[in-house]
Amino acid sequence: MRKDSGLEVTDRILLKVDTNSFIQEVIRANQEYVCNKVLANTISFESLGAGALLTNLETEADSRIELVKN
């Protein structure tokens, strides 16, 4: 996903997530771990358009994710 977003492996990012409240709470509860794993400075929960990656975090097509160089 980093490569498709034009990012280098070592770039720090803003991770944008568009998902349901349950997954948001799980990510918030593990925010430090998630940030360390994906090299994110910040995680933002917001509405994302069709250009974001549609993914399956809990159920099929329940989340959209976007990476932004930070």
FENWO-V315857 format. One record per residue. PHI is phi in radians with two decimals (* if undefined). Layout:
PHI
PHI
//
This chain:
*
-1.04
-1.07
-1.11
-1.60
1.35
-1.83
-1.46
-1.02
-1.68
-1.14
-1.39
-2.31
-1.77
-1.67
-1.75
-2.31
-2.07
-2.70
-1.36
-1.13
-1.09
-1.15
-1.01
-1.13
-1.13
-1.13
-1.05
-1.16
-2.12
-1.03
-1.07
-1.08
-1.07
-1.03
-1.11
-1.20
-1.86
1.03
-1.66
-1.40
-2.58
-2.07
-2.06
-1.83
-2.73
-1.29
-2.07
-1.46
-1.14
-1.28
-1.37
-1.24
-1.50
-2.44
-1.96
-1.65
-2.12
-2.22
-1.07
0.95
-1.64
-2.57
-2.10
-2.30
-2.44
-1.91
-2.28
-1.05
-2.13
//
